[in-house]
Amino acid sequence: MNNTRRKIDLYLLSLGLLFVFFLVISAKLPESSFSYRELASWKLLAANNPLPIVSMLALLYCFWAYLRFDFELSGATDIPFEITKIEDINYEHLTFLATYVVPLISFDFGSGRQMIVLALLLVVMGFIYIKTDLFYANPSLALLGFHIYRASGSFKNGERDGIVLICRSRLVENQKVSYIKLDERIYYVKGAKV
């Protein structure tokens, strides 16, 4: 269950840029008659900005999920493994952004039906990305300085090939890393202290 939550968090975090785009595109500023002291003015502002409010809440959740994820890595208890072969695959961040995030900003945010379709599309995309283990192709993590690698590693119970590593720092062959296992082949790693 914990790994599924992490995958969902990573998928939502990958949509962080989309939520920022939603804010910029759909936010309606208060009218000149807006009064900061009147509750009615705030209610009207909220009624005119449902998507920006949802986007702000989603961005707050993304920030919290990232902090929780980073905290969990600091408490990784599995025995570190050694990287035996490594390949940089950072281009996958851009693939996700260009293929999925950018086209979604072309929706008509004034149409209720289009908003329902957008919400359903985001849910379906989430299921597909989690089921196919592509949740690691995350442009938000790229902006935060993370890198993606395809690697082989020497674990305490044998060699594993074709694993995907997500890491904030650059990794090299023969380096030991501590990790959180997201699924059978995807790991969130951090260079182990020597």
N, C-alpha and C positions, 0 to 999 in steps of 0.2 A: 504494500500500500504506500509506503514511504517513497519508493522509486516512482510510482505512478504520480504521486503529488509533485515530485521533482520534475518529471517530464512535463506535466501540465504547467508548472511554474516557468519552465524554460520556454515552452511554447508561448505563453502569455508575455513573457519578457521579450520574445522575438517580435511581438506586436507593439512594443513600446514606441517605436518610431511612427507607426500607424496612428496610435493614440495622440501623439503630438501633432501629426498632420490633421487629424480630426478636429483638434482644438483650434488650430490656425484657420482652417477652412470654414468651420461652422459656428464659431463663437459670435454671438451678437452682443455688442456693447450696449450698456444701459442708455436710455434716452436722456435728453437734457433735463427732464423732470424727475430723474431718479434722486431719491433721498436716502442717504445711508442710514438714517435713523428710523425710517418707516419699514415695517415688516411687509407691507403690501408691495413696496418697490422691490424687495428681495424676492418675494414670491413670483412677481411678474418676470424678473430677470431669470429665475430658475425655470419658469414655464417656457420661456423663450430659448432656453439653452439646455435641453435634455441631453443631447449628444456630448457637448463639452463637459457636462457634469459627470456623465458616465465615463468619459475619457480621462478626466482628472482622477476619479476613483480607481480606474484601471491602472493609471500611472503610479498612484500611491501603492497599489498592490504590487506592481512590478518592482518598485523600489524595495518594499518589504521582503518580497520573495528573493531578490538578489542578496540582501543582507543576510537572510536566513540561510541561503545556499552557501554563501561565503563562510558563515559561522560554522555550518556543519562540516565543511572541509577542514577547518582548523581543528576539529575534534575527530578526524578520521582515525580509526583504530586498527584498520587492516595493516598487515606487514607491507611496507613499501616494496614495489617491484622495480626491476631495472629495464630500461628501454634498450632493446637490442637493434631495432631498425625503426627509422622515423621518416615521414614525408609530410611536408606542409600542405594542407588543403584549405587554406583561408579563403580561396575563391568561392567556396560554398556559401559564405555569408552574403556575398553579392548576388549569387543566384537566387537566394530566397527573397532578397529585397526587390530585385528587378522583376521576378516572376510573379510574386504574390502581393507584396505590400504596395508597391507603386500603383498597379492597376486598381486597387481597392479605393483609392482616393478619388476615382472618377464617378463614384456613385452620386446620385442626386440626394443630398441630405435633407431636402425639404419634403420628400415623398415618403409617406409612411410605409408603403409597400417595399420601396427600395431599401429602407432601413431594416425591415424584417428579413429581406433577402440577404442583406449584408451580414446581419447577425447569424443567420443560418449558415451562410458561407464560412464565416469565421469558426463556427462550431465544427462544421464538416472538415474544414482544413485542419483544425486541431486534432480531430480523431485520426485523420490520414497521417499527419505528421508524427503523432505518437505511435500509431500502429506500425508505421514503416520506419520508425526510429530516425527520422530526419529532423527531430526537434533541436538538434545541436547546431543546425545551420542558422545561426541566430545573429542578425545584424546588430541588435542591441548589445550583445556581448562583444562584437567587434569594436563598436564605439567605446566600450568600457575597457578596451585593451586586451581582450582575450584572443587566443589563437586556437585553431583547430589542426590536429595532426592525425594522420593514419599511421599506426605503428604496430610493432611487435614487441612483446614484453616477456621477461622471464619472471614468473610468479613463483611463490613458494611451492605450488603444486604443478608446475610445468610451464611450458612456453605457450603463449597465445598470440596468434597472428591476426591482422586485419582489424585491430581494435581502434576506436576513435578516442582521442584524448582532447579535452578542453582544458586550457591552462592560461593563466594570466601572463606567465613569463615564457620566454623562448626555451624550448627543450632541445636536447642533443642526445645522440646515441650514448649508451653506457651511463646515463644519468639515472639515479634512483628517484622515484616519485611516490608520495603518499596519495591516496585516492579515495573517492567515493564512487562506488559502482552504480551507475544509473540504470544499466541493463547488462545483458551478457557481453556486449561489445563496446559500450560507451562509458567512459570514465571521466570524471571531473578530477583533475590532478593538480598537485602542487609539488614543486621540487622539495625533496626530503632534506632535512637538516643532517649534516654529516657529523 
